[in-house]
Amino acid sequence: MWWTYRMTGELDLQQCLQVATDAASAAGAIIKKAINSSKQVEQKSSHVDLVTATDKQCESIIRSILEQHFPQHRFIGEEEASETGGQGDLTDEPTWMVDPLDGTTNFVHGYPFTCVSIGLTINRMPVVGVVHNPILDEMFTAVKGNGAHLNGQPITVSNRQGRVQWFAVSYFLLYLDTRKTAAEHIVELRQQCYL
């Protein structure tokens, strides 16, 4: 299409949030049921880039729910993009971006740090976001201009100041240089934080 969406009034972002939350809850129920069961695991790009049938099932249900309510919106799903070898085209049109099972490695090992991630962009800008951890029963939501919430309660950033009070977490597995120890990676990260 040769037109772009205006950010005001053409799309009810609260409705988009509700549908995304419903989709995340549906996928979360699948994850919660499957986390402690045996899993058939496939590798995508590397030994730590994994996919399971649960990933694919969750993406399918999320896509189905989103398309039922917003058939004209575009959809970029991690598993579909991985299978087709692309990343999907981000345009100005409303586009849902989905990682149906964010943290597949944790899921495979039964660790509770996995979630469903759903975002909506308009004019290539994020306007709605949902991150749902069904194992810890946490639903993070955000709508542009309306702040962020955890399980319906407003959340804000910490008011702490100073580097000593900062906390950083890094996921090394995807980018792990096997010639370095974990301690060397942590020292490198620490040095980068103080730049």
Secondary structure, DSSP 8 states (H G I E B T S, - for coil): ------SSSSS-HHHHHHHHHHHHHHHHHHHHHHTTS---EEESSSTT-EEEHHHHHHHHHHHHHHHHH-TTSEEEEHHHHHHHTS-----SS-EEEEEEEE-HHHHHTT-S--EEEEEEEETTEEEEEEEEETTTTEEEEEETTS-EEETTEEE------SGGG-------GGG--TTS-HHHHHHHHHHHHT-
